[in-house]
Amino acid sequence: MRITQEMLVKIAKEHVDKRIRREKDLVAVYLMGSVSEGDPLLGGSTDIDLTFVHKEEPLLKREVLRVTYEISLDIEHHHQSFYTYHRRLRQNPWIGFAICNHQNILYDKDHWLEFIQASVSARFDSPENVYGRAQQFAENARRLWFDLDDPQEVSWEAWIALYFKAVGAAANAIACLNGPALTTRRFMFDFTNRAETLEQLPLVGELTRLLGNENMSEELFAQWRPLWEETLEAANRQSDCPLNISRVRKAYFLQSVDAMAESGSLHAVLWPMVETWQQAMTCLDEPTDHRRWKGFLASLGFQDDKRETLLSDLDQFVERSENLLEGYQKNFNL
């Protein structure tokens, strides 16, 4: 079966039609993510990101549903009040971009979302709003860095989780100067494109080093990839498994990572592997699972006794993002 953008949009519309008949409080539904951007497939798999807006408080905040092995629906549920101060969405690095795309609206009762869209779209790409979207990530990255630098005792797993959050925030501070926030699967691909546009390609090398890419190899991938899959499967046997790594999204992550590795883009596999493995660890208590996670980290050069070095390298990258934003601010007299 050949998966196309048209097919995915059709699947989304059909699902929305069914839900409208069942859920009478729906106000609007719109597309988000790669399907709306026209480049949905990676490794032959994708998800369809949808946002449902309700009059009543939704029972679920998020749900993930299977369409086929390669396709899933990832649905966020919002109460209508979320959009009360809609001008603030101009500085939302995810929702703002989705709302500004007129083709994303799949359902809009009484043209309510069109009104929100008109307001958000106004000056969405103005320098102050671009800066605002990027600055929130820069501030978060520095805040996380200070948490990492706190001398109080923090377990290695908790510390490294904060480290990766800080790396992601700093990367997004840079990426949001010319686009939406980075997604897990395309993290390195999209960051590379954004850095090139900003004429900051050396930042790609810095980011990959922060993720342990200097130690990555085909042999290492072949060694740890099966254990990563086993860990995701173990997490799915837990009642509190994070929805993001739900079984119905198995192909979404596994096939995309395999495709990147097979194409020679090993530098791109680390972020989705680290992110999902780390999420799996939040619901696993078996010592074996934690030994595997620490072993994978150690193979990439992440060890407890290297905190100071990691913190220093992270500091430099966060500072690079801050300097870029400062230059942007001065250039536009913000």
The 8 nearest C-alpha neighbors of each residue, nearest first, counted from 0:
[[1, 2, 3, 43, 69, 6, 67, 44],
 [0, 2, 3, 6, 43, 4, 40, 7],
 [1, 3, 0, 6, 4, 7, 43, 40],
 [4, 2, 6, 5, 1, 7, 39, 40],
 [3, 5, 7, 6, 8, 34, 37, 39],
 [6, 4, 8, 3, 7, 9, 2, 10],
 [5, 7, 9, 3, 4, 8, 10, 2],
 [8, 6, 10, 4, 9, 5, 11, 3],
 [7, 9, 11, 5, 10, 6, 12, 4],
 [10, 8, 6, 12, 7, 11, 13, 5],
 [11, 9, 7, 13, 8, 12, 14, 6],
 [12, 10, 8, 14, 9, 13, 15, 7],
 [13, 11, 15, 9, 14, 10, 16, 8],
 [14, 12, 16, 10, 15, 11, 9, 17],
 [13, 15, 11, 17, 12, 16, 10, 18],
 [14, 16, 12, 18, 17, 13, 19, 11],
 [17, 15, 13, 19, 14, 18, 12, 20],
 [18, 16, 14, 15, 20, 19, 13, 21],
 [17, 19, 21, 15, 20, 16, 22, 14],
 [20, 18, 16, 22, 21, 17, 15, 23],
 [19, 21, 18, 17, 22, 16, 23, 15],
 [22, 20, 18, 19, 23, 17, 16, 24],
 [23, 21, 19, 24, 18, 20, 25, 17],
 [22, 24, 25, 21, 19, 20, 18, 26],
 [23, 25, 54, 53, 22, 55, 26, 19],
 [26, 24, 53, 23, 27, 52, 22, 54],
 [25, 27, 108, 53, 52, 107, 24, 54],
 [28, 26, 107, 106, 52, 25, 51, 108],
 [29, 27, 51, 106, 105, 50, 52, 104],
 [28, 30, 104, 103, 105, 50, 49, 31],
 [31, 29, 49, 103, 48, 35, 50, 104],
 [30, 32, 48, 97, 49, 35, 29, 33],
 [33, 31, 34, 48, 35, 36, 30, 47],
 [32, 34, 39, 36, 35, 38, 37, 31],
 [35, 33, 39, 36, 37, 32, 47, 4],
 [34, 36, 33, 37, 32, 31, 30, 103],
 [37, 35, 33, 34, 38, 32, 39, 31],
 [36, 38, 34, 35, 39, 33, 4, 40],
 [39, 37, 33, 36, 40, 34, 4, 35],
 [40, 38, 33, 34, 45, 37, 41, 4],
 [41, 39, 45, 44, 43, 38, 42, 2],
 [40, 42, 255, 43, 44, 45, 39, 258],
 [41, 43, 255, 258, 254, 44, 40, 257],
 [42, 44, 41, 40, 69, 45, 254, 255],
 [45, 43, 69, 251, 40, 42, 41, 70],
 [44, 46, 40, 70, 251, 39, 69, 41],
 [45, 47, 71, 70, 72, 48, 73, 251],
 [46, 48, 72, 73, 71, 34, 49, 45],
 [49, 47, 73, 31, 32, 30, 74, 72],
 [50, 48, 30, 74, 29, 31, 73, 75],
 [49, 51, 75, 29, 28, 74, 76, 30],
 [52, 50, 28, 76, 27, 77, 75, 53],
 [51, 53, 77, 27, 26, 78, 79, 25],
 [54, 52, 25, 78, 55, 26, 24, 79],
 [55, 53, 24, 79, 78, 25, 26, 56],
 [54, 56, 53, 57, 24, 78, 79, 25],
 [55, 57, 78, 58, 53, 54, 77, 79],
 [58, 56, 59, 55, 76, 78, 53, 60],
 [57, 59, 56, 60, 76, 55, 61, 77],
 [60, 58, 57, 61, 76, 62, 75, 56],
 [59, 61, 76, 75, 57, 58, 77, 62],
 [62, 60, 75, 59, 74, 76, 63, 73],
 [61, 63, 74, 73, 64, 75, 59, 60],
 [62, 64, 73, 72, 74, 242, 71, 65],
 [65, 63, 72, 71, 62, 66, 73, 247],
 [64, 66, 71, 247, 67, 72, 70, 63],
 [67, 65, 71, 70, 64, 72, 68, 69],
 [66, 68, 70, 69, 65, 71, 247, 64],
 [67, 69, 70, 250, 66, 247, 65, 71],
 [68, 70, 44, 67, 250, 45, 251, 43],
 [71, 69, 67, 45, 46, 66, 68, 44],
 [72, 70, 65, 46, 66, 64, 47, 73],
 [71, 73, 47, 64, 63, 46, 74, 48],
 [74, 72, 63, 48, 47, 62, 49, 71],
 [73, 75, 49, 62, 61, 50, 48, 72],
 [74, 76, 61, 50, 60, 51, 49, 77],
 [75, 77, 51, 60, 50, 61, 52, 57],
 [78, 76, 52, 51, 53, 79, 81, 75],
 [77, 79, 53, 80, 56, 52, 81, 54],
 [80, 78, 81, 54, 53, 52, 82, 77],
 [79, 81, 83, 82, 78, 77, 54, 84],
 [80, 82, 79, 83, 78, 77, 84, 85],
 [83, 81, 85, 80, 84, 79, 115, 88],
 [84, 82, 80, 85, 81, 79, 86, 115],
 [85, 83, 82, 86, 87, 81, 88, 80],
 [84, 86, 82, 87, 88, 83, 115, 119],
 [87, 85, 88, 119, 84, 89, 118, 90],
 [86, 88, 85, 89, 90, 84, 91, 119],
 [87, 89, 91, 90, 95, 86, 85, 119],
 [90, 88, 123, 87, 119, 95, 91, 86],
 [89, 91, 132, 88, 128, 131, 87, 92],
 [90, 92, 88, 95, 93, 89, 94, 132],
 [93, 91, 179, 180, 132, 90, 95, 94],
 [94, 92, 91, 95, 96, 179, 180, 97],
 [95, 93, 97, 96, 91, 98, 92, 88],
 [94, 96, 91, 88, 98, 89, 97, 93],
 [95, 97, 99, 94, 98, 93, 179, 100],
 [98, 96, 94, 31, 95, 99, 100, 103],
 [97, 99, 95, 100, 96, 116, 94, 103],
 [98, 100, 96, 120, 97, 116, 101, 95],
 [101, 99, 98, 102, 97, 103, 96, 104],
 [102, 100, 103, 99, 104, 98, 116, 113],
 [101, 103, 100, 104, 35, 105, 30, 29],
 [104, 102, 30, 29, 101, 100, 105, 35],
 [103, 105, 29, 102, 106, 101, 28, 30],
 [106, 104, 29, 28, 103, 12, 107, 30],
 [107, 105, 28, 27, 104, 108, 29, 26],
 [106, 108, 27, 110, 112, 111, 26, 109],
 [107, 109, 26, 110, 111, 27, 106, 112],
 [108, 110, 111, 107, 26, 112, 113, 27],
 [111, 109, 113, 107, 108, 112, 114, 27],
 [110, 112, 109, 113, 114, 108, 107, 115],
 [111, 113, 115, 114, 110, 107, 116, 27],
 [114, 112, 116, 110, 115, 111, 117, 107],
 [113, 115, 117, 112, 116, 111, 118, 110],
 [116, 114, 112, 118, 113, 117, 119, 85],
 [115, 117, 113, 119, 114, 118, 98, 99],
 [118, 116, 114, 120, 115, 119, 113, 121],
 [117, 119, 115, 116, 121, 120, 86, 114],
 [120, 118, 116, 89, 121, 86, 117, 88],
 [121, 119, 123, 117, 99, 118, 116, 122],
 [120, 122, 123, 118, 119, 117, 124, 89],
 [123, 121, 125, 124, 120, 128, 119, 89],
 [122, 124, 120, 89, 121, 125, 128, 119],
 [125, 123, 122, 129, 128, 126, 120, 121],
 [124, 126, 122, 128, 127, 123, 129, 130],
 [127, 125, 129, 128, 130, 124, 331, 333],
 [128, 126, 130, 125, 129, 131, 333, 124],
 [129, 127, 131, 130, 125, 126, 90, 123],
 [128, 130, 126, 132, 131, 127, 176, 124],
 [129, 131, 127, 133, 128, 132, 134, 126],
 [130, 132, 128, 134, 129, 133, 90, 127],
 [133, 131, 90, 129, 130, 92, 134, 135],
 [132, 134, 172, 175, 130, 131, 136, 135],
 [133, 135, 137, 131, 136, 132, 130, 138],
 [134, 136, 138, 137, 133, 132, 139, 131],
 [137, 135, 172, 168, 139, 134, 138, 133],
 [138, 136, 134, 140, 172, 139, 135, 169],
 [137, 139, 135, 141, 136, 140, 134, 142],
 [138, 140, 142, 136, 137, 141, 143, 135],
 [141, 139, 165, 168, 137, 143, 169, 138],
 [140, 142, 144, 138, 143, 139, 137, 145],
 [143, 141, 139, 145, 144, 140, 138, 146],
 [144, 142, 146, 140, 141, 145, 165, 139],
 [143, 145, 141, 147, 146, 142, 140, 148],
 [144, 146, 148, 142, 147, 143, 149, 141],
 [147, 145, 143, 149, 144, 148, 142, 161],
 [148, 146, 144, 145, 149, 143, 158, 161],
 [147, 149, 145, 146, 150, 144, 310, 307],
 [148, 150, 146, 147, 151, 145, 152, 144],
 [151, 149, 148, 152, 147, 153, 146, 145],
 [152, 150, 149, 153, 148, 147, 146, 154],
 [151, 153, 150, 154, 149, 155, 158, 157],
 [154, 152, 158, 151, 155, 157, 156, 150],
 [155, 153, 157, 156, 158, 152, 159, 303],
 [154, 156, 158, 157, 303, 159, 153, 302],
 [157, 155, 159, 158, 154, 160, 293, 153],
 [156, 158, 160, 154, 155, 159, 161, 153],
 [159, 157, 155, 161, 160, 156, 154, 153],
 [158, 160, 162, 156, 161, 157, 155, 163],
 [159, 161, 157, 162, 158, 163, 156, 164],
 [162, 160, 164, 158, 159, 163, 165, 157],
 [163, 161, 159, 165, 160, 164, 158, 166],
 [164, 162, 166, 165, 160, 161, 167, 159],
 [163, 165, 161, 167, 162, 166, 168, 160],
 [166, 164, 140, 168, 162, 163, 167, 143],
 [165, 167, 163, 169, 164, 168, 170, 162],
 [168, 166, 164, 170, 165, 169, 163, 171],
 [167, 169, 136, 140, 165, 171, 170, 166],
 [168, 170, 172, 166, 140, 171, 317, 167],
 [171, 169, 167, 173, 172, 168, 166, 174],
 [170, 172, 174, 168, 173, 169, 175, 180],
 [173, 171, 133, 136, 169, 137, 170, 175],
 [172, 174, 171, 170, 175, 320, 176, 169],
 [175, 173, 171, 176, 193, 172, 190, 177],
 [176, 174, 178, 133, 177, 179, 173, 172],
 [175, 177, 174, 173, 129, 133, 178, 130],
 [178, 176, 175, 174, 193, 179, 129, 196],
 [177, 179, 175, 176, 174, 180, 193, 92],
 [180, 178, 92, 175, 93, 181, 96, 177],
 [181, 179, 92, 171, 175, 93, 182, 178],
 [182, 180, 186, 171, 179, 183, 189, 185],
 [181, 183, 186, 185, 184, 180, 189, 32],
 [184, 182, 186, 271, 185, 181, 270, 274],
 [183, 185, 271, 186, 182, 252, 255, 270],
 [186, 184, 188, 182, 187, 183, 189, 181],
 [185, 187, 183, 182, 181, 189, 184, 188],
 [188, 186, 190, 267, 189, 185, 191, 266],
 [189, 187, 185, 191, 190, 186, 192, 267],
 [188, 190, 192, 191, 187, 186, 185, 193],
 [189, 191, 187, 193, 192, 188, 174, 194],
 [192, 190, 194, 188, 189, 193, 203, 187],
 [191, 193, 189, 195, 190, 194, 196, 188],
 [192, 194, 190, 196, 195, 191, 174, 189],
 [195, 193, 199, 197, 191, 200, 196, 192],
 [196, 194, 198, 200, 192, 197, 193, 199],
 [197, 195, 193, 198, 194, 192, 199, 177],
 [196, 198, 194, 195, 199, 193, 200, 177],
 [199, 197, 195, 196, 200, 194, 193, 201],
 [198, 200, 194, 197, 201, 195, 202, 196],
 [199, 201, 195, 194, 202, 203, 198, 191],
 [202, 200, 203, 204, 199, 205, 194, 198],
 [201, 203, 205, 200, 204, 199, 206, 194],
 [204, 202, 206, 201, 205, 200, 191, 207],
 [203, 205, 207, 202, 201, 206, 208, 200],
 [206, 204, 202, 208, 203, 207, 209, 201],
 [205, 207, 209, 203, 208, 204, 202, 210],
 [206, 208, 210, 212, 204, 209, 205, 203],
 [209, 207, 211, 212, 205, 210, 206, 213],
 [208, 210, 206, 207, 211, 205, 313, 312],
 [211, 209, 207, 208, 212, 206, 269, 270],
 [212, 210, 299, 208, 213, 209, 214, 300],
 [211, 213, 215, 208, 207, 214, 210, 266],
 [214, 212, 211, 215, 208, 207, 299, 216],
 [213, 215, 299, 212, 211, 216, 300, 298],
 [214, 216, 212, 213, 219, 299, 211, 217],
 [217, 215, 219, 218, 220, 214, 265, 212],
 [216, 218, 220, 219, 221, 215, 265, 260],
 [219, 217, 221, 216, 220, 222, 215, 223],
 [218, 220, 222, 216, 221, 217, 223, 215],
 [219, 221, 217, 223, 222, 218, 224, 216],
 [220, 222, 218, 219, 224, 223, 217, 225],
 [223, 221, 219, 220, 224, 218, 225, 226],
 [224, 222, 226, 220, 225, 221, 227, 219],
 [223, 225, 227, 226, 220, 221, 222, 228],
 [226, 224, 228, 227, 223, 229, 222, 221],
 [227, 225, 229, 223, 228, 224, 230, 291],
 [226, 228, 224, 230, 225, 229, 223, 231],
 [227, 229, 225, 231, 230, 226, 232, 224],
 [230, 228, 226, 232, 227, 231, 233, 225],
 [231, 229, 233, 227, 232, 228, 226, 234],
 [232, 230, 234, 228, 233, 229, 279, 235],
 [231, 233, 229, 235, 230, 234, 228, 236],
 [234, 232, 230, 236, 235, 231, 229, 237],
 [235, 233, 231, 279, 236, 232, 237, 240],
 [236, 234, 232, 237, 233, 240, 246, 245],
 [235, 237, 233, 234, 238, 232, 240, 239],
 [238, 236, 235, 240, 234, 239, 282, 233],
 [237, 239, 240, 236, 235, 282, 234, 241],
 [238, 240, 237, 282, 241, 234, 235, 242],
 [239, 241, 237, 234, 235, 238, 282, 242],
 [242, 240, 243, 244, 239, 245, 278, 279],
 [243, 241, 245, 244, 240, 63, 62, 61],
 [242, 244, 241, 245, 248, 63, 275, 278],
 [245, 243, 242, 241, 248, 246, 275, 231],
 [244, 246, 242, 247, 248, 243, 235, 241],
 [247, 245, 249, 248, 235, 244, 232, 231],
 [246, 248, 65, 245, 249, 71, 64, 68],
 [249, 247, 251, 246, 245, 250, 244, 71],
 [250, 248, 246, 251, 247, 252, 253, 245],
 [249, 251, 253, 254, 252, 69, 248, 44],
 [252, 250, 248, 44, 249, 45, 253, 254],
 [251, 253, 255, 250, 254, 249, 256, 248],
 [254, 252, 250, 256, 255, 249, 251, 257],
 [255, 253, 42, 257, 250, 256, 252, 258],
 [254, 256, 42, 258, 41, 252, 257, 253],
 [255, 257, 259, 253, 258, 268, 254, 252],
 [258, 256, 254, 260, 255, 259, 261, 253],
 [257, 259, 42, 255, 261, 256, 260, 254],
 [260, 258, 264, 256, 262, 257, 261, 255],
 [259, 261, 265, 257, 263, 264, 262, 258],
 [260, 262, 258, 263, 259, 257, 264, 265],
 [261, 263, 259, 260, 264, 258, 265, 257],
 [262, 264, 260, 261, 265, 259, 266, 258],
 [265, 263, 259, 266, 260, 267, 262, 268],
 [266, 264, 260, 267, 268, 263, 259, 215],
 [265, 267, 264, 268, 212, 269, 207, 215],
 [266, 268, 187, 265, 264, 269, 270, 259],
 [269, 267, 265, 256, 266, 270, 271, 272],
 [268, 270, 272, 267, 271, 273, 266, 210],
 [269, 271, 273, 272, 268, 274, 267, 183],
 [272, 270, 274, 183, 184, 273, 269, 268],
 [273, 271, 269, 270, 275, 274, 276, 268],
 [272, 274, 276, 270, 271, 275, 269, 277],
 [275, 273, 271, 277, 272, 276, 270, 278],
 [274, 276, 278, 277, 272, 273, 271, 279],
 [277, 275, 279, 273, 278, 274, 272, 280],
 [276, 278, 280, 274, 275, 279, 273, 281],
 [279, 277, 275, 280, 276, 281, 274, 241],
 [278, 280, 276, 234, 277, 281, 231, 282],
 [279, 281, 283, 277, 278, 282, 276, 289],
 [280, 282, 279, 278, 283, 277, 240, 241],
 [281, 283, 280, 279, 240, 239, 234, 284],
 [284, 282, 280, 285, 281, 234, 279, 288],
 [285, 283, 286, 282, 288, 289, 280, 281],
 [284, 286, 287, 288, 283, 289, 290, 280],
 [287, 285, 289, 288, 290, 284, 283, 291],
 [288, 286, 290, 285, 289, 291, 284, 292],
 [289, 287, 291, 286, 285, 290, 292, 230],
 [288, 290, 292, 286, 291, 287, 293, 285],
 [291, 289, 287, 293, 292, 288, 294, 286],
 [290, 292, 294, 288, 289, 293, 295, 287],
 [293, 291, 289, 295, 294, 290, 296, 288],
 [292, 294, 296, 290, 295, 291, 297, 289],
 [295, 293, 291, 297, 292, 296, 290, 298],
 [296, 294, 298, 292, 293, 297, 291, 299],
 [295, 297, 293, 301, 299, 294, 298, 292],
 [298, 296, 301, 300, 294, 299, 295, 302],
 [297, 299, 295, 296, 300, 294, 214, 301],
 [300, 298, 211, 296, 214, 297, 301, 215],
 [299, 301, 297, 298, 302, 211, 296, 214],
 [302, 300, 297, 296, 299, 305, 303, 298],
 [303, 301, 297, 305, 304, 300, 296, 306],
 [302, 304, 305, 306, 155, 301, 159, 297],
 [303, 305, 302, 306, 307, 301, 308, 155],
 [306, 304, 308, 303, 302, 307, 309, 301],
 [305, 307, 309, 308, 304, 303, 310, 302],
 [308, 306, 310, 309, 305, 311, 304, 148],
 [309, 307, 311, 310, 305, 306, 312, 313],
 [310, 308, 306, 312, 311, 307, 313, 305],
 [309, 311, 313, 307, 308, 312, 306, 314],
 [312, 310, 314, 308, 313, 309, 307, 315],
 [313, 311, 309, 315, 314, 310, 308, 316],
 [312, 314, 310, 316, 315, 311, 309, 317],
 [313, 315, 311, 317, 312, 316, 310, 318],
 [316, 314, 318, 312, 313, 317, 319, 311],
 [315, 317, 319, 313, 318, 314, 320, 312],
 [318, 316, 314, 320, 319, 169, 315, 313],
 [317, 319, 321, 315, 316, 320, 314, 322],
 [320, 318, 316, 322, 317, 321, 315, 323],
 [319, 321, 323, 317, 318, 322, 173, 169],
 [320, 322, 318, 324, 319, 323, 325, 317],
 [323, 321, 325, 319, 324, 320, 318, 326],
 [324, 322, 326, 320, 325, 321, 327, 319],
 [323, 325, 327, 321, 326, 322, 328, 320],
 [324, 326, 322, 328, 327, 323, 321, 329],
 [327, 325, 323, 329, 324, 328, 330, 322],
 [328, 326, 324, 330, 325, 329, 323, 331],
 [327, 329, 325, 333, 326, 331, 330, 332],
 [328, 330, 332, 326, 331, 327, 325, 333],
 [331, 329, 327, 328, 332, 326, 333, 325],
 [330, 332, 329, 328, 333, 327, 126, 127],
 [333, 331, 329, 330, 328, 327, 126, 127],
 [332, 328, 331, 329, 127, 126, 330, 327]]
